[in-house]
Amino acid sequence: MTTLSADWVLPVEGPPIENGAVEITGGLITRVGSVQELGAGERFERAVIIPGLVNAHTHLEYAVYAGFGDGLSDFAAWIALHTERKRRGGWEEYVASARLGAVECLTSGVTTVGDCSYSGAGAAGAAELGLRGIVYLEVFGADPVAALEQFATLRERVESLLTGRLRLGISPHAPYSISPEVYRACFELGLPVATHFSESASEVRYLHDGGGPWAGIPWLVEPARATGTRLLAREGLLGPRLLAAHCVKVEPDEIDMLASNDVAVVHCPRSNGYVGSGIAPLAALRAAGIRVGLGTDSPASTPSFDMFDELRAAVFAARAREERPDALAATDALELATLGSARALGLEHEAGSLVSGKCADLAVVSLDGSPYHPWEDPAAAVVFGGSPERVLLTMVDGAVRYRKGGTSWHELIAAASSARSRLLTQPATTART
């Protein structure tokens, strides 16, 4: 049995506990309460214990892609460059980058990911570093036979890495890169499904009429003459197994379709802002009762896997869009990044809150010396004052996966830096390796 205690424990499912403690036995949370009830155990002063953050939309294998294509004129230009760059990599480069991505998640207090993986390397990084989550293997194209062959090849590559903590999903990439037939073939596998919906106005334009900045990109499928939401509704494929990333450009009736079919949405405010796509209607999505989570996307389209920056971006973007400071409170933002993301992934019975019987996934965040200490509101202190530099410990299944001042991962970081150098200099290839 292990007990951790701090100035505050934020269970998320339940009120904050001052001078709180969490008791862990066999990888599970057994009790959450006060130090007077549970004892102090390992004590963290001027700190908060929170549920492990749940990063519901990542691409771990793109950890070394930061800055590629910054400031291009349109999302279409960015994605064309991103596609060209990622084809320069091989398996070793992808794995080196995914390991770094997993480390950066752990140092940001993230314990669970929903990772969309082009090569399957996301599974390698997550498994080796001890993250929980779902790895959605990406497929592309118009031919369902070819797409399922892509998936089978990737599945064989990662099968041995999947455990009870790390599960398999499939990611038909997006309605501009996937035909309706491929979407249907993916859903028929019965796995969790993740896709990208309505990320930019230019994407929506292409899907409607084939025009705009996207016209001429060679690997796109024929326009569906409908947005992703409308396409899958037309095909009868909207449902609770579907996780839709972004949903920036969605109309009110599309929000109703997502809600009535229990489709989950991942909000990625920094990524959407970085590539100039806009601000998703978070308030409307939440008001409709949609299971909404928070995700960083990847350093290919956002600065980092830093979930604290993502939390702040979510608050600022929601308040700016709605022109109301109460559009998203700090407590609600923290729930979005923990239990909300766990619900979006269908993992709420394991992760996302500090409750007896759930997996012992948690993070300890120091607020020592921050502008938010001494405390007025511990949730606001974490959301507005937290950072990877303030994470003292990250635990998954009761095992410490990161402790500040512990493992430095020098070789892992050097390998990732070398992989980035090769992506910058190697000629592109046309085949997945």
VOMI-322982 format. One record per residue: x, y, z of N, C-alpha, C in turn; residue in three letters. Coordinates in pm, whole numbers, padded with zeros to 5 digits, always signed. Last residue first. Layout:
XYZXYZXYZALA
...
***
This chain:
+00725+00316-04445+00828+00217-04407+00818+00184-04261THR
+00530+00406-04721+00534+00394-04577+00635+00285-04541ARG
+00673+00564-05007+00617+00447-04942+00628+00458-04790ALA
+00803+00772-05122+00659+00763-05147+00594+00649-05073THR
+01032+00994-04958+01000+00868-05022+00850+00863-05043THR
+01238+01288-04977+01112+01223-04947+01103+01089-05019ALA
+01577+01307-04860+01477+01318-04967+01351+01240-04931PRO
+01665+01449-04538+01651+01334-04627+01553+01361-04740GLN
+01659+01677-04373+01759+01668-04480+01736+01555-04579THR
+01469+01674-04177+01498+01802-04239+01586+01789-04363LEU
+01474+01415-04088+01352+01463-04153+01376+01594-04227LEU
+01725+01412-03965+01705+01334-04088+01579+01379-04162ARG
+01674+01573-03743+01774+01615-03842+01755+01541-03973SER
+01491+01413-03606+01448+01542-03662+01546+01590-03769ARG
+01660+01205-03529+01549+01177-03621+01500+01306-03684ALA
+01825+01340-03349+01883+01285-03472+01775+01255-03575SER
+01639+01389-03151+01702+01502-03220+01765+01456-03351SER
+01588+01127-03070+01481+01206-03130+01537+01325-03206ALA
+01835+01060-02961+01784+00984-03076+01673+01061-03146ALA
+01847+01240-02747+01946+01249-02854+01898+01176-02979ALA
+01639+01144-02589+01629+01279-02645+01727+01296-02761ILE
+01743+00892-02520+01615+00903-02591+01603+01039-02659LEU
+01971+00963-02377+01984+00887-02503+01857+00898-02586GLU
+01860+01102-02153+01954+01167-02245+01961+01095-02380HIS
+01665+01074-01945+01637+01027-02081+01731+01088-02187TRP
+01665+01129-01676+01681+01243-01766+01664+01205-01913SER
+01492+01030-01382+01544+00993-01514+01550+01113-01607THR
+01457+01287-01152+01493+01146-01170+01552+01121-01307GLY
+01362+01541-01134+01496+01518-01083+01542+01374-01096GLY
+01032+01431-01095+01122+01543-01122+01256+01521-01055LYS
+00943+01125-01222+00965+01200-01099+01066+01309-01129ARG
+00728+00911-01394+00813+01029-01401+00822+01090-01262TYR
+00601+00685-01321+00655+00689-01457+00745+00811-01480ARG
+00539+00486-01055+00592+00618-01089+00657+00611-01226VAL
+00239+00302-01051+00384+00301-01073+00429+00441-01113ALA
-00035+00311-01044+00036+00306-00917+00187+00302-00929GLY
-00109+00345-01309-00130+00215-01246-00052+00200-01116ASP
+00120+00605-01320+00023+00528-01399+00013+00389-01337VAL
+00216+00928-01214+00199+00786-01180+00092+00725-01268MET
+00447+01183-01186+00336+01130-01266+00333+00979-01246THR
+00561+01461-01001+00550+01315-01013+00430+01283-01101LEU
+00580+01735-01024+00677+01666-00939+00678+01516-00961LEU
+00547+01989-01248+00504+01851-01222+00614+01779-01144VAL
+00652+02230-01318+00596+02220-01183+00544+02079-01152ARG
+00724+02211-01579+00832+02234-01483+00783+02219-01339GLU
+00474+02196-01706+00556+02075-01692+00668+02091-01589PRO
+00251+02393-01496+00339+02379-01612+00415+02248-01597SER
-00006+02603-01345+00065+02478-01368+00152+02481-01492GLY
-00161+02829-01319-00024+02833-01269+00057+02708-01294GLY
-00413+02779-01421-00344+02901-01463-00197+02906-01420PHE
-00475+02523-01315-00502+02556-01455-00418+02675-01501VAL
-00397+02539-01042-00342+02437-01131-00357+02478-01277VAL
-00549+02756-00951-00404+02757-00934-00337+02657-01027ALA
-00806+02668-01000-00755+02780-01078-00604+02788-01068ALA
-00809+02468-00801-00826+02432-00943-00774+02543-01032ALA
-00778+02613-00560-00672+02521-00605-00686+02479-00750PRO
-00817+02938-00494-00893+02831-00560-00789+02734-00616ASP
-00621+03049-00334-00759+03094-00319-00850+02986-00374GLU
-00312+02966-00179-00427+02933-00260-00549+03019-00231TRP
-00004+03162-00183-00106+03076-00123-00237+03071-00204PRO
+00000+03085-00529+00020+03033-00393+00055+03149-00301HIS
-00003+03188-00779-00130+03134-00728-00116+03069-00591TYR
+00244+03260-00873+00154+03369-00833+00025+03320-00768PRO
+00465+03016-00715+00384+03064-00826+00297+03181-00779SER
+00600+02906-00502+00659+03021-00568+00580+03075-00685GLY
+00458+02597-00557+00552+02671-00474+00614+02786-00553ASP
+00289+02425-00668+00259+02566-00693+00350+02655-00609LEU
+00338+02110-00818+00382+02209-00720+00339+02348-00762SER
+00139+01835-00869+00178+01963-00927+00215+02059-00814VAL
+00127+01502-00946+00147+01595-00835+00207+01723-00893VAL
-00113+01290-01100+00002+01378-01110+00007+01467-00987ALA
-00224+00949-01160-00231+01081-01101-00105+01160-01128LEU
-00384+00653-01149-00322+00743-01245-00336+00884-01190ASP
-00477+00387-01045-00402+00490-00973-00317+00569-01072ALA
-00804+00317-01165-00660+00299-01175-00590+00416-01107CYS
-01075+00307-00921-01014+00344-01049-00864+00317-01047LYS
-01136+00251-00659-01162+00148-00759-01106+00181-00896GLY
-01214+00577-00557-01185+00441-00515-01227+00340-00623SER
-01095+00832-00767-01210+00766-00705-01169+00624-00670VAL
-01003+01084-00934-00946+01012-00820-01060+00956-00737LEU
-01037+01059-01293-01074+01113-01161-01011+01027-01053SER
-00932+00946-01525-00996+01076-01532-01039+01136-01401GLY
-00998+00590-01573-00913+00708-01562-00998+00834-01552ALA
-01185+00381-01581-01048+00355-01540-00974+00481-01501GLU
-01423+00468-01672-01428+00375-01559-01290+00341-01507HIS
-01367+00623-01895-01401+00691-01771-01410+00599-01650GLU
-01299+00567-02153-01214+00511-02047-01247+00568-01910LEU
-01395+00677-02386-01463+00559-02333-01386+00491-02222GLY
-01289+00914-02468-01219+00793-02510-01291+00664-02466LEU
-01462+01088-02339-01453+01093-02484-01387+00968-02540ALA
-01402+01027-02072-01533+00990-02127-01530+00990-02279ARG
-01146+01139-02061-01163+00995-02038-01297+00948-02092ALA
-01207+01408-02103-01130+01336-02204-01143+01185-02187SER
-01351+01451-01862-01412+01475-01993-01340+01401-02103GLY
-01163+01395-01661-01279+01307-01677-01347+01327-01812LEU
-00950+01592-01789-00937+01469-01710-01056+01377-01737THR
-01004+01823-01920-00876+01759-01948-00854+01630-01870ALA
-01251+01899-01815-01241+01873-01958-01116+01791-01989LEU
-01180+01958-01552-01263+01840-01579-01255+01800-01726GLU
-01041+02194-01604-00970+02079-01548-01049+01951-01569LEU
-01255+02352-01695-01144+02322-01785-01066+02201-01735ALA
-01411+02371-01465-01466+02302-01582-01354+02264-01680ASP
-01236+02522-01305-01280+02389-01260-01333+02308-01377THR
-01220+02760-01454-01102+02676-01436-01139+02534-01394ALA
-01501+02802-01680-01433+02821-01553-01313+02727-01542ALA
-01600+02947-01961-01534+02824-01919-01455+02855-01792LEU
-01756+03178-01956-01781+03078-02061-01714+02944-02030ALA
-01727+03392-01791-01777+03268-01729-01804+03159-01833ASP
-01653+03606-01945-01550+03543-01862-01596+03416-01792PRO
-01750+03625-02281-01799+03615-02143-01692+03549-02058ARG
-01729+03594-02556-01722+03729-02498-01782+03732-02358GLU
-01706+03356-02680-01837+03386-02624-01846+03528-02568GLU
-01436+03371-02759-01541+03343-02857-01678+03386-02807ARG
-01305+03424-02515-01296+03520-02625-01409+03499-02726ALA
-01364+03196-02366-01409+03326-02317-01406+03431-02428ARG
-01242+03000-02525-01386+02993-02497-01439+03129-02453ALA
-00973+03083-02521-01047+03078-02648-01198+03077-02624ALA
-00908+03062-02248-00900+03192-02315-00983+03193-02444PHE
-00950+02785-02199-01021+02887-02123-01024+03019-02200VAL
-00773+02668-02384-00917+02635-02388-00998+02742-02316ALA
-00528+02771-02299-00579+02807-02431-00729+02780-02442ALA
-00507+02639-02052-00522+02785-02056-00577+02831-02191ARG
-00486+02374-02144-00593+02414-02053-00616+02565-02059LEU
-00249+02390-02290-00375+02360-02359-00495+02399-02274GLU
-00062+02438-02092-00084+02542-02194-00215+02519-02267ASP
-00096+02189-01974-00129+02309-01898-00149+02427-01992PHE
-00006+02005-02159-00150+02012-02133-00190+02133-02048MET
+00223+02010-02399+00200+02071-02269+00050+02089-02245ASP
+00335+01916-02630+00236+01831-02565+00198+01884-02426PHE
+00367+02211-02846+00414+02109-02752+00300+02017-02711SER
+00273+02401-03040+00410+02408-02989+00458+02287-02909PRO
+00120+02240-03323+00107+02317-03199+00243+02311-03131THR
+00158+02071-03533+00061+02180-03551+00038+02260-03424SER
+00360+01902-03459+00350+01937-03601+00258+02056-03621ALA
+00322+01844-03193+00407+01958-03227+00417+01987-03377PRO
-00035+01755-03202+00108+01725-03193+00191+01847-03224SER
-00315+01774-02985-00267+01740-03119-00117+01713-03106ASP
-00389+01800-02722-00287+01893-02771-00263+01882-02920THR
-00733+01793-02619-00613+01731-02675-00515+01835-02725GLY
-01017+01719-02422-00915+01815-02460-00793+01741-02512LEU
-01360+01623-02490-01231+01613-02423-01136+01718-02477GLY
-01706+01595-02454-01596+01674-02507-01471+01652-02422VAL
-01992+01456-02532-01874+01419-02455-01753+01489-02518ARG
-02257+01691-02558-02156+01609-02624-02044+01577-02525ILE
-02456+01860-02475-02438+01734-02403-02338+01641-02466GLY
-02478+02109-02576-02555+02005-02644-02543+01870-02575ALA
-02291+02249-02429-02433+02271-02399-02521+02165-02463ALA
-02057+02168-02558-02083+02125-02421-02231+02139-02385ARG
-02091+02296-02805-02070+02152-02800-02103+02098-02660LEU
-02109+02564-02725-02225+02500-02789-02212+02348-02786ALA
-01851+02605-02619-01970+02625-02534-02092+02555-02594ALA
-01685+02557-02845-01682+02470-02727-01808+02483-02643LEU
-01656+02588-03143-01767+02635-03058-01783+02549-02934PRO
-01308+02659-03214-01423+02568-03212-01530+02619-03116ALA
-01164+02907-03397-01194+02867-03260-01319+02779-03263ILE
-00924+02868-03670-01034+02932-03599-01051+02878-03459GLY
-00700+02798-03815-00828+02739-03852-00947+02804-03783SER
-00428+02860-03793-00521+02960-03842-00657+02908-03881GLY
-00254+02693-03673-00264+02680-03818-00372+02771-03877VAL
-00293+02779-03406-00159+02781-03467-00166+02777-03619TYR
-00562+02730-03344-00512+02866-03353-00381+02875-03429GLY
-00567+02453-03345-00658+02526-03433-00612+02671-03451ASN
-00376+02401-03145-00354+02357-03282-00439+02437-03379SER
-00508+02509-02920-00379+02564-02965-00350+02526-03109ARG
-00754+02359-02899-00753+02502-02927-00620+02557-02975PRO
-00905+02102-02960-00760+02123-02970-00733+02272-02997CYS
-01142+01876-02840-01114+02018-02862-00962+02039-02857HIS
-01298+01599-02959-01177+01646-02890-01147+01788-02935VAL
-01613+01445-02907-01534+01547-02976-01411+01580-02892VAL
-01822+01159-02967-01734+01238-02881-01649+01332-02966ALA
-02161+01106-03045-02025+01114-03096-01943+01201-03001VAL
-02434+01055-02994-02334+01035-02889-02192+01024-02945ASP
-02623+01137-03169-02560+01007-03197-02448+00974-03099ASN
-02693+01385-03081-02799+01283-03083-02743+01144-03111SER
-02447+01525-03115-02504+01501-02982-02604+01386-02983ALA
-02413+01531-03392-02311+01472-03307-02367+01435-03171LEU
-02650+01669-03464-02625+01533-03513-02522+01461-03426MET
-02607+01917-03336-02721+01834-03295-02702+01689-03341ASP
-02391+02001-03486-02373+01979-03343-02486+01891-03290ILE
-02524+02033-03727-02422+01930-03716-02391+01899-03570GLU
-02687+02249-03673-02752+02121-03696-02652+02005-03692ASP
-02488+02454-03638-02572+02410-03527-02640+02275-03550PRO
-02182+02350-03808-02306+02426-03800-02392+02374-03684GLU
-01835+02371-03756-01956+02289-03753-02077+02380-03734VAL
-01535+02405-03764-01634+02463-03854-01756+02372-03862LYS
-01407+02245-03569-01400+02391-03562-01514+02455-03641VAL
-01352+01974-03502-01490+02026-03514-01494+02178-03496CYS
-01125+01811-03345-01133+01950-03394-01276+02004-03399HIS
-01193+01467-03385-01101+01572-03343-01133+01702-03417ALA
-01423+01242-03274-01400+01339-03381-01312+01453-03329ALA
-01474+00910-03227-01408+01025-03166-01369+01121-03278LEU
-01725+00667-03212-01653+00764-03293-01601+00880-03209LEU
-01891+00503-03074-01752+00456-03090-01665+00559-03162ARG
-02145+00619-03085-02063+00640-02965-01920+00588-02974PRO
-02189+00747-03427-02222+00666-03310-02122+00682-03199GLY
-02253+00759-03774-02231+00832-03650-02272+00746-03532LEU
-02325+00616-03999-02207+00573-03927-02176+00655-03802LEU
-02502+00655-04213-02548+00585-04093-02436+00540-04002GLY
-02429+00812-04422-02392+00671-04431-02440+00590-04310GLU
-02513+01059-04331-02573+01005-04453-02548+00855-04465ARG
-02331+01088-04122-02475+01079-04093-02547+01016-04211ALA
-02096+01110-04264-02116+00991-04182-02260+00977-04138LEU
-02153+01360-04394-02118+01239-04470-02146+01114-04387LEU
-02193+01538-04186-02306+01507-04274-02279+01380-04355ARG
-01933+01537-04072-02051+01502-03993-02167+01461-04083THR
-01773+01621-04292-01756+01490-04231-01877+01446-04151GLY
-01985+01781-04541-01886+01781-04433-01874+01641-04374THR
-02019+01692-04887-02076+01705-04753-01962+01714-04653ALA
-01905+01607-05116-02018+01700-05129-02092+01714-04996ARG
-01672+01470-05102-01793+01398-05060-01920+01478-05080ALA
-01429+01484-05361-01511+01553-05261-01640+01478-05231PRO
-01205+01203-05383-01306+01289-05446-01392+01357-05340GLU
-00912+01232-05174-01017+01156-05241-01115+01255-05305VAL
-00572+01349-05216-00708+01364-05165-00805+01274-05241LEU
-00317+01348-05319-00360+01229-05244-00501+01241-05186TRP
-00259+01593-05455-00278+01467-05530-00337+01352-05451PRO
-00422+01895-05455-00340+01808-05369-00363+01664-05414ILE
-00608+02024-05619-00478+01989-05677-00388+01909-05586GLY
-00762+02224-05377-00768+02170-05514-00627+02142-05565ALA
-00733+02360-05140-00708+02216-05140-00704+02157-05281TRP
-00808+02626-05179-00666+02593-05167-00634+02444-05172PRO
-01100+02580-05398-01023+02643-05293-00880+02594-05287GLY
-01313+02288-05468-01239+02410-05498-01157+02460-05381GLY
-01486+02080-05422-01356+02049-05480-01270+02169-05508GLY
-01721+02137-05288-01718+02154-05433-01584+02127-05499ASP
-01717+02038-05016-01841+02078-05081-01831+02078-05234HIS
-01453+01985-04954-01551+01876-04944-01682+01911-05015LEU
-01341+02242-04983-01303+02133-05073-01407+02022-05071TYR
-01469+02376-04769-01488+02421-04908-01456+02308-05005ARG
-01361+02240-04550-01505+02233-04575-01536+02275-04719VAL
-01094+02323-04582-01130+02181-04589-01278+02165-04623GLU
-01120+02595-04540-01076+02549-04671-01102+02400-04690SER
-01195+02607-04272-01290+02650-04373-01250+02599-04511ALA
-01095+02314-04080-01072+02447-04138-01179+02478-04241SER
-01186+02078-03968-01078+02149-03901-01059+02291-03953GLU
-01387+01871-03993-01416+02015-04003-01313+02101-03932SER
-01246+01598-03815-01364+01659-03876-01351+01811-03880PHE
-01065+01305-03810-01053+01450-03804-01171+01510-03881HIS
-01127+01015-03599-01110+01082-03728-01095+01231-03703THR
-01131+00692-03455-01100+00835-03442-01079+00894-03580ALA
-01301+00423-03308-01268+00494-03431-01240+00640-03400VAL
-01272+00100-03157-01287+00245-03142-01233+00316-03267PRO
-01393-00169-03376-01295-00106-03289-01333+00040-03260LEU
-01542-00303-03567-01590-00303-03429-01496-00241-03329GLY
-01506-00312-03837-01410-00387-03756-01450-00391-03609LEU
-01682-00136-03952-01723-00276-03945-01625-00363-03867GLU
-01546+00103-03965-01646+00085-03859-01684-00061-03843PHE
-01392+00052-04196-01328+00074-04066-01426+00050-03952CYS
-01585+00037-04396-01502-00081-04369-01433-00069-04233ALA
-01682+00301-04389-01770+00190-04352-01688+00065-04317ARG
-01454+00445-04477-01512+00470-04344-01597+00350-04300TYR
-01440+00338-04734-01334+00307-04637-01383+00334-04495VAL
-01669+00447-04847-01654+00300-04843-01547+00260-04741GLU
-01621+00722-04841-01727+00665-04757-01714+00514-04742PRO
-01257+00766-04837-01387+00755-04906-01493+00703-04809SER
-01032+01000-04706-01097+00870-04689-01230+00871-04763ILE
-00948+01256-04708-00847+01156-04740-00902+01013-04734SER
-01156+01413-04633-01088+01452-04757-00981+01351-04798TYR
-01239+01306-04390-01326+01288-04508-01264+01336-04638PRO
-00954+01136-04242-01043+01252-04254-01126+01236-04380ALA
-00852+00865-04159-00792+00993-04128-00889+01111-04129HIS
-00960+00618-03962-00978+00667-04098-00953+00818-04093PRO
-00806+00469-03720-00831+00609-03754-00840+00628-03905SER
-00879+00231-03466-00849+00260-03606-00887+00405-03634ILE
-00724+00090-03171-00833+00153-03243-00791+00174-03387GLY
-00623-00103-02891-00619-00078-03035-00744-00007-03083LEU
-00471+00001-02578-00567-00071-02663-00561-00024-02807ARG
-00307-00046-02282-00295+00017-02413-00375-00065-02513LEU
-00358-00198-02057-00347-00054-02040-00349+00021-02173ARG
-00354-00455-02146-00478-00406-02089-00477-00256-02072GLY
-00159-00398-02446-00183-00460-02316-00321-00416-02267THR
+00039-00417-02734-00091-00384-02676-00114-00465-02549LEU
+00263-00506-02854+00278-00392-02763+00150-00361-02688LEU
+00203-00696-03040+00270-00741-02918+00285-00630-02814SER
+00093-00538-03250+00008-00630-03171+00074-00668-03039GLU
+00227-00378-03428+00212-00329-03290+00141-00427-03198VAL
+00240-00509-03676+00360-00443-03624+00348-00413-03475ARG
-00020-00584-03721+00080-00689-03699+00206-00631-03636GLU
-00125-00330-03770-00169-00407-03654-00069-00518-03621ARG
-00007-00257-04010+00026-00183-03889-00011-00262-03764LEU
-00129-00450-04175+00017-00442-04167+00059-00370-04039THR
-00398-00386-04142-00350-00518-04101-00198-00518-04085ALA
-00411-00127-04254-00438-00148-04112-00381-00281-04064PHE
-00354-00181-04522-00269-00089-04445-00285-00117-04296GLN
-00576-00345-04573-00441-00403-04581-00340-00315-04507GLU
-00774-00158-04553-00770-00263-04452-00638-00339-04457LEU
-00709-00007-04781-00706+00054-04649-00698-00052-04539ALA
-00750-00188-04989-00616-00136-04964-00605-00076-04824ALA
-01028-00220-04960-00938-00336-04952-00797-00290-04919VAL
-01133+00040-04997-01142-00026-04866-01051-00146-04852PRO
-00989+00310-05150-01013+00168-05170-01019+00096-05035ASP
-00914+00568-05095-01050+00546-05142-01088+00399-05149ALA
-00709+00673-04808-00741+00632-04943-00887+00605-04970GLY
-00564+00550-04499-00591+00655-04597-00641+00591-04726PHE
-00540+00500-04143-00549+00450-04280-00595+00564-04370VAL
-00374+00474-03828-00431+00554-03936-00432+00479-04069GLU
-00472+00332-03525-00384+00318-03642-00449+00384-03762LEU
-00493+00462-03220-00576+00451-03340-00483+00448-03462TYR
-00449+00349-02912-00369+00384-03029-00455+00355-03152VAL
-00555+00460-02601-00596+00393-02724-00506+00442-02836ILE
-00398+00420-02275-00472+00486-02381-00514+00395-02495GLY
-00119+00496-02056-00246+00430-02083-00306+00492-02208ARG
+00240+00471-02073+00114+00545-02082-00005+00452-02099LEU
+00503+00367-02060+00404+00331-01960+00276+00411-01961GLY
+00706+00372-02241+00711+00472-02135+00599+00457-02034LEU
+00638+00161-02414+00769+00164-02349+00774+00259-02231GLU
+00378+00232-02502+00401+00109-02428+00532+00114-02350ALA
+00418+00477-02638+00328+00471-02524+00355+00347-02438ALA
+00599+00398-02844+00634+00500-02746+00549+00492-02621GLY
+00448+00198-02976+00580+00167-02920+00617+00269-02813ALA
+00222+00339-03059+00207+00226-02968+00339+00192-02901ALA
+00336+00519-03238+00273+00569-03117+00253+00459-03013GLY
+00410+00371-03455+00513+00399-03355+00455+00459-03228ALA
+00230+00341-03654+00219+00248-03543+00318+00276-03432GLY
+00234+00539-03842+00323+00424-03863+00302+00313-03762SER
+00034+00716-03759+00055+00692-03902+00133+00563-03927TYR
-00189+00719-03500-00053+00683-03538-00045+00641-03684SER
-00337+00901-03253-00354+00861-03392-00217+00841-03453CYS
-00412+00834-02920-00306+00863-03017-00340+00811-03155ASP
-00511+00948-02641-00581+00895-02758-00492+00928-02876GLY
-00352+00872-02327-00358+00939-02457-00456+00869-02549VAL
-00277+00934-01985-00358+00863-02084-00362+00943-02213THR
-00126+01097-01825-00116+00953-01801-00187+00871-01908THR
+00048+01399-01798-00044+01318-01878-00020+01170-01850VAL
+00228+01571-01683+00124+01516-01598+00022+01432-01671GLY
+00432+01639-01848+00321+01735-01841+00206+01681-01756SER
+00590+01421-01851+00641+01537-01777+00538+01649-01769THR
+00431+01259-02017+00448+01225-01876+00497+01345-01795LEU
+00463+01393-02266+00331+01380-02203+00346+01352-02053CYS
+00734+01361-02309+00682+01497-02291+00541+01496-02234GLU
+00744+01082-02338+00814+01147-02227+00757+01285-02201VAL
+00600+01057-02577+00549+00995-02454+00615+01056-02331ALA
+00770+01193-02755+00634+01240-02731+00575+01184-02603GLY
+00992+01024-02748+01003+01160-02697+00865+01218-02667LEU
+00876+00802-02871+00928+00791-02734+00939+00930-02671ARG
+00826+00909-03123+00714+00871-03037+00757+00854-02892ALA
+01087+00944-03224+01001+01061-03203+00886+01028-03108SER
+01169+00678-03239+01247+00774-03160+01162+00896-03127ALA
+00975+00580-03418+00979+00531-03280+01056+00628-03191VAL
+01039+00720-03655+00906+00733-03595+00907+00691-03448TYR
+01300+00629-03701+01275+00771-03676+01140+00792-03608GLU
+01251+00357-03742+01336+00399-03631+01315+00546-03598GLU
+01086+00360-03977+01037+00310-03849+01121+00360-03731TRP
+01152+00674-04147+01138+00529-04140+01098+00490-03999GLY
+01049+00981-04312+01088+00900-04198+01074+00752-04221GLY
+00947+01120-04520+01092+01106-04515+01137+01009-04406ARG
+00683+01153-04483+00723+01043-04571+00874+01026-04578ARG
+00666+01384-04339+00656+01258-04264+00692+01139-04351LYS
+00694+01583-04541+00798+01563-04441+00787+01425-04374ARG
+00454+01561-04685+00582+01540-04753+00693+01509-04652GLU
+00268+01625-04486+00264+01494-04550+00396+01462-04618THR
+00343+01891-04430+00349+01790-04325+00351+01649-04386HIS
+00284+02014-04675+00422+02007-04630+00438+01899-04523LEU
+00003+01980-04670+00081+01927-04782+00227+01913-04742ALA
-00070+02118-04442-00086+01972-04442-00010+01908-04559ILE
-00005+02385-04517+00060+02320-04402+00050+02168-04412TRP
-00177+02428-04729-00032+02432-04753+00043+02364-04639ALA
-00422+02408-04590-00393+02316-04700-00244+02312-04729ALA
-00418+02623-04415-00405+02488-04360-00373+02386-04468PHE
-00221+02884-04571-00348+02815-04545-00320+02678-04487ASP
+00034+03002-04572-00084+03083-04601-00216+03016-04567SER
+00247+02926-04288+00205+02912-04427+00066+02972-04447LEU
+00344+02937-04025+00304+03060-04092+00269+03048-04238GLY
+00560+02659-04031+00500+02766-03953+00466+02887-04041ASP
+00666+02424-04137+00558+02492-04209+00493+02605-04133GLY
+00763+02296-03836+00759+02265-03979+00640+02338-04042PHE
+00749+02337-03562+00788+02448-03647+00785+02420-03795GLY
+00816+02004-03464+00783+02140-03424+00836+02243-03524ALA
+00845+01733-03492+00803+01809-03611+00780+01957-03582TYR
+00892+01546-03300+01008+01623-03347+00974+01713-03465VAL
+00649+01418-03251+00706+01501-03145+00821+01588-03195ALA
+00498+01248-03402+00531+01378-03461+00595+01472-03359TYR
+00424+01028-03259+00537+01012-03351+00574+01141-03423GLU
+00196+01103-03119+00323+01098-03049+00441+01093-03145LEU
-00049+01283-03162+00027+01208-03261+00169+01202-03204HIS
-00356+01299-02972-00212+01317-02991-00168+01246-03118THR
-00622+01368-02790-00584+01366-02932-00436+01401-02946HIS
-00656+01362-02515-00743+01278-02597-00713+01281-02746ALA
-00488+01326-02244-00465+01398-02370-00535+01319-02480ASN
-00561+01360-01927-00596+01269-02037-00590+01350-02165VAL
-00370+01374-01626-00435+01441-01738-00453+01343-01854LEU
-00442+01203-01329-00357+01214-01446-00433+01278-01559GLY
-00599+01411-01082-00601+01293-01169-00500+01311-01282PRO
-00367+01578-00854-00478+01579-00950-00485+01445-01022ILE
-00251+01728-00570-00262+01598-00639-00386+01603-00726ILE
-00047+02010-00523-00182+01958-00547-00171+01822-00613VAL
+00167+02178-00280+00139+02102-00403-00004+02053-00405ALA
+00306+02238-00049+00272+02345-00144+00243+02286-00282ARG
+00463+01917-00014+00424+02047+00039+00400+02147-00073GLU
+00381+01594-00013+00423+01696-00108+00371+01831-00058PHE
+00470+01291+00149+00407+01423+00157+00468+01519+00054ARG
+00382+00966+00167+00478+01055+00103+00413+01191+00086GLU
+00172+00957+00453+00252+00883+00355+00363+00970+00299GLY
-00028+01065+00621+00041+01152+00526+00116+01075+00419ALA
-00358+00922+00678-00216+00939+00706-00149+01017+00594GLY
-00631+00913+00640-00548+00816+00568-00401+00820+00605LEU
-00756+01107+00804-00819+00975+00783-00718+00872+00733GLU
-00587+01324+00800-00631+01274+00930-00691+01134+00918GLN
-00572+01373+00531-00456+01316+00597-00494+01259+00733VAL
-00886+01279+00375-00796+01372+00443-00677+01297+00501SER
-00916+01081+00077-00971+01153+00191-00870+01248+00250GLY
-00968+00788-00092-00932+00928-00111-00997+01004+00004VAL
-00858+00450-00141-00930+00551-00063-00879+00690-00101ARG
-00759+00305-00357-00845+00237-00260-00923+00335-00173THR
-00669+00290-00688-00701+00381-00578-00796+00309-00483ILE
-00442+00030-00790-00574+00093-00786-00584+00190-00670LEU
-00201-00099-00765-00225-00022-00887-00359+00046-00893GLY
-00208-00213-00507-00211-00297-00626-00246-00223-00753GLY
-00339+00074-00364-00303-00066-00340-00314-00143-00470THR
-00324+00396-00231-00311+00312-00351-00269+00172-00309ILE
-00480+00692-00122-00426+00561-00085-00433+00468-00206GLU
-00427+01030-00098-00474+00924-00186-00403+00796-00147VAL
-00526+01322+00087-00439+01208+00063-00508+01108-00030ALA
-00524+01680+00175-00581+01552+00132-00477+01445+00104GLY
-00559+01947+00257-00473+01855+00332-00518+01711+00305ASN
-00888+01967+00120-00771+02035+00177-00695+01940+00267GLU
-01024+01850-00161-00997+01807-00024-00871+01877+00025ILE
-01290+01954-00381-01148+01955-00340-01133+01917-00193PRO
-01571+01726-00435-01512+01855-00401-01364+01843-00368PRO
-01603+01505-00721-01613+01536-00580-01541+01665-00549GLY
-01425+01418-00953-01557+01368-00913-01571+01385-00762GLU
-01185+01564-00886-01268+01597-01004-01410+01545-00983VAL
-01018+01557-00661-01066+01431-00718-01135+01446-00854PRO
-00752+01712-00567-00865+01749-00653-00918+01622-00720LEU
-00605+01779-00261-00636+01673-00358-00760+01718-00434VAL
-00359+01998-00122-00493+01976-00177-00493+01849-00262TRP
-00114+01951-00005-00199+02056+00050-00343+02041+00004ASP
-00089+01588-00003-00049+01722-00044-00143+01823+00020ALA
+00020+01242-00014-00061+01351+00038-00003+01485-00006SER
-00006+00894-00079+00049+01023-00117-00040+01132-00060LEU
+00062+00565+00016-00020+00683+00039+00058+00807-00002THR
+00047+00226-00079+00117+00353-00086+00018+00465-00059THR
+00084-00120+00000+00000+00000+00000+00088+00125+00000MET
***
